[in-house]
Amino acid sequence: MRSIRNYGVAIVTAVLVTLRAYAQIPDDSLKIYAVNVVKTPPFRKQFTGDAIYLGNGLVITAAHVIGHWPFFTRPRVLIADQDLPAKILKEGSFEETDLVLLSIDDARLPMRLRLRRNPLCKRPPEIGATVLDVATTGTDRVQIISPLTIMPELRRRLDSLISSPKGSGSGLFDNDYKCLVGIVSGEVPKYKYVTMNGRVIPTANGLAGFFVSAAKIADFIPAKFHF
């Protein structure tokens, strides 16, 4: 009887370990939305950056991934093993709203992508929440962190932060609702505050990533392209 009981405990333990390990694996199903944007500046090497497919032939990435002179760099989108020319529908700037909205001919996409729609999250994630960074190279888990971790003069502009830098133009997703949390823009130094001789002094504490939130993306995309 004891051996049977021990055997049952072993099975339950193995199942729980397997479930915990599975829960720690990022959800690669979201990688279907990860694409690359390619630009070729005159007399310079080709550059490839991250971007996210929204559906209906729309692609979004950080504006600085495209650069200041997209007319000359002629951006293209690498998606579903195809290299498609891209049209710029709206372009922001790194200093203001670091986004650019592109369109491609979705008639050339496979049906599994043509039917996809990538929704924006309606609510911002809470501080401490885990989100998925999604790029063509893979997915990774990061945490939403407070603007209090960066210098005060940057907190108003960079109010959407993640615990570590990720590739510009990659997408942050809510893993439960499968909606887009934001588009990664860049990195910024983190600080922690220590008391020395009665004074509070900021000390360097690595780097954070900052992103353009879903709310700002919704404001950026023209109404006729919403779905």
N, C-alpha and C positions, 0 to 999 in steps of 0.2 A: 504493500500500500504506500509505504514511504517513497519507494522508487517511482511509482506512478505519479504521486504528488510532485516530486522533484522534477519529473519529466514535464508535467504541465506548467510548472513555474518557469522552466527553461524556455518552453515554447512562447509563453506570454512575454517573457523578457526579450526574446529575440524579435517578436513582432513589434514591441514598443521601440526597441532600438532602431529597427528598420523604418518605422514611421517617423521617428525623430530625424533620422538621416535624410529621409525623403523630404521632410518639411524644410530642411536646410538647403535643398537644391533649388536655385532660382528657376522660375518658370520660363523655359525657353520658347514656349508657344508665342510669346510676344515678339520674338525675333522676326516674325513675318513682316513687322512694320519697320524694321531697321533697313535703311538703304545707305548708299554712299553718293556724295556729290563730288564731281570732278571738275576742276577748273584748270586751264592752261594759260598762265600769264605769258605775254609776249616775251620771247627770248629767255624764258625761265622754265624750270622743270614743272611737270604736271603735279598738282596737289589734290589729294583725296581727303575729304572730310565726312563726318557723320551727318545723317539726316533721318527724318521719320516720315513714313508714308501715312497720310491721313485718310486716304480713300478718295474715290471720284477723280483720280488723276492729280491730286494735290500732294505736294511734298513741302515740309517745313524744316528749316534748319536755322542756325545762328547766322545773322547777317555777315559777321566778319569771316565766316567760312567761305562765303562767296567773294568777299573783297569789295573794294570801292569801285572797281571798273568792270562790272560783269559783262558789259557790251563787248569788251576786248577779250575777256577770259572764256566766254562762251560756255557756261556751266552745263554739265550733263549729269544725268542721274543713272546710277548703276542699280538696277532692280530686277529681280527674278531672272538673273543671267542675261540681262539685256542692257545695252548702253544707249540711253534715250536722250535726245536734246531736250533742254528745259527752257521754259518761258518764265520770266520773272513777272509775277502778278502784283507783288507789293514788296518793297524793301525798306527796312528800318536801318538803324545804325547801332554800333556797339555802345555809343554814348547815351542813346535814348532807349529804344526798344530793339534789342539785339535779335531780330528775327527777319527772315526773308521767306516769302511764300512763292513756291514754284509750281508750275503745272507741266505735266507730261501727257502724252497720248495714251490714255488708259486702254484704248482699243487694242494696243499691242501687248497688254498684260495678260497673264493666264487668268482663267475664270476665278480661281481661288483668291486672287487679289482684287479683281474687278468688283467682286461682291462685298469686299471688306469696307467697313467704316470704323474709323478709330475715334471714339468719343473723347471729349475733353472732360476732365473731372469737374463736377459742379461745386465741390467743397475742397478747400485747401487741406492738405494733410496736417495733422497736429505735430507740434514739436516732439521729437523722439520717435515718431512713426518711421517704419522701415518702408522704403520704396525700391523699385527695381530700376537700375540704369540699363538701358537696352541699346546695343550697338550691333553692327554686323559681326564684330569679333566675339560677341558673347553678352551675357547678362551678369549683373553684380548687384548685391544688396548694399544700400547706403541708408543713413539715417537723416531725417530732417532735423536741423539744429537751429538754435536761437540766434538772431542777429546780435545778441549780447556777446557772442564769441568773437566778434570782429571790432575794429576800431569804431568809436562813436560817429565819426564824420562819414562813414560809409554805410551805416545801418539803414538810413532812409532809402537809398538807391538800391542797395543789395540786401533786400529783406527776405529773399527766398534762398535758403542755404542748405547744403548737404555736407555730410561729415568729411568727405574727401573729394578731391577734384576728379572729374571724368571728362571724356572727350567732348569738345565743343560740338554742338549740334545733335548729340545723342539724346534719347528720350528718357524721361523718368515716368514710371508707371506705378499706379496703385495695383498691387498684385491680387487684391481681393475683387475689386470691381473692374479690373482690366481697362482702366481709363488713363488718359495721358495727364500726368501731374505737371509736366513742364519740359522745357528744352534747355539743356545745359549751355551756359554761356562762357564761363571762365573760372578762374580760381582767385582766392584772396587769402592773405595771411590770417590765421586764427591767433587769438591771444587769451591767456589766462591772467588773472589778477592776483598778485600776492602783496602782503603787507610787510613793508620793511621800514624800520625806524618810524613807525607811526604813519607811513605814507602808503597808499595803494598804488602799485606799480604794475603796468602791463608787461608781460613777458611773452615772447614768441612761443606758439604752441602748434606748429605745423600749418597745414593749408586746408581750407575749406573749398568746396565748389559752390558757385552760385548759378541760379537758373531763372529763366523767364517762366512765370507761373501760368497755369492754365487760364486763369482769369484774364491775364494780360494777352495771352494768345487769342482768346475769344474776342477781346476788344480790337486786336490787330487785324484779324481776318475779316475782310469785307462781308457784309451781311449776305450778299448773293451767293457766297461760297459756303455758308453754314449748312450743316445737315444734321 
